Amino acid sequence: MPQMSPMLWVPITMFVQVSFLSFVFIIYFYGYVSMFDQQSASVSVIKSVMSW
């Protein structure tokens, strides 16, 4: 089914890009929070990410 592949690739690539951007944002946010040594805030961020 070659006709289906372009329709399938668009949401797949969008999902990969969104997940990668959110992953990078979480890493930057985690580093930003850990600079202040607020472990409770970083733990809550990790828990909220895990709940997704």
Beta strands, then each sheet from edge to edge (+ up, - down):
end
